[in-house]
Amino acid sequence: MNVPNKVKYFVWKACRNILATKENLRRRNITKDSYYDVCREHVESTCHLLWFCGHAKDVWSSCKLSFPFEIQSTWDFMDVVWHLHLWEEARPGILERAIMICWGIWKKRNEIIHDGKRQSGLAVVKSSLRLLEDFQAANVNSMPIGIWNQVDVKWVPPLSGCHKVNVDGVVFANRKQVGLGVVIRDEAGQVTAALSKKLDTPLGALKAEAKALEIGVSFAMEVGIRDVTFEGDSLAVCNAVHGLAAIEPSAQNIVTGFLKLVQGFRTFEFSHTKRQGNVPAHVLAQHATNVEDCVVWLEECPGLLESACWHEVTSLNNYE
């Protein structure tokens, strides 16, 4: 990511949700008030101040940059960056321009709070993108260094003749719902089947991840695959599956149930990956908020996963 170092530092803090927002300061007992001082209408979370506050919307409406996806209120900053990264091949430069404008909004926020200075949305866009242009012009020969190279986690294909089932669970706390995503791929990375399911049940994050694995096991059995690797990004659930750690009883009951069910496969194993290696399943879990109950794709790649899967297969081929 070819942007100034101070912007990289902003991205690093935003991705780890450690910006000095009122929400984070309240969580650390530094302030008793978590409402955004600029609008006084909502808790100052990173995503609210960057995308959903009226002041942020004024900035985004003043620029020509359009997002090829809809940002959900349940997403965190890293979710948005991942989606932008997936579109970088089709829309070169979209990640850097969007990041610069986010930094400009954060800078504007600090100036309003600390100095009382206000800028129009158009002025924020122009100053942010001008800084990007000047920096890149002065560093035309520099190698882009980004957060993706620092945490190089890639999807790993299953053994020949086997399938990998990636799963993820997302909690929509405000709606008291859970989204589940399942993607089944063969050794070449081709999508065999996929599922996006919504549960109208208020589950915790750990139980949602366990439920995602349960649905993944059932779905794989229905599809008819025989040799399978199940993979998710919850280390706690993975450790529970392997008997390495105890988890809350309600989640453990789910684990115990699908461990009996997997005995019906010819061969099976469970593995863990970080979320960077589980993007397609995460996208489908997030998509569940738009699903009435459950959507299934058989022998086709869902349109919303084409970019993510293409990127992973291409990375796989380049690696080989």
LINDA-V582105 format. One record per run of one state. SS is the DSSP state (H for helix, E for strand, - for the rest). FROM is the first residue (numbers start at 1). TO is the last residue. If there is no record, write none. Layout:
ss: <SS:SS>
from: <FROM:FROM>
to: <TO:TO>
This chain:
ss: <-:H:-:H:-:E:-:E:-:H:-:H:-:H:-:H:-:H:-:H:-:E:H:-:E:-:E:-:H:-:E:-:H:-:H:-:E:-:H:-:H:-:E:-:H:->
from: <1:5:16:22:28:35:36:43:44:46:53:54:62:77:87:94:116:121:139:147:151:163:173:176:177:186:191:200:205:224:227:233:235:242:249:265:267:273:275:278:279:291:294:299:303:320>
to: <4:15:21:27:34:35:42:43:45:52:53:61:76:86:93:115:120:138:146:150:162:172:175:176:185:190:199:204:223:226:232:234:241:248:264:266:272:274:277:278:290:293:298:302:319:320>
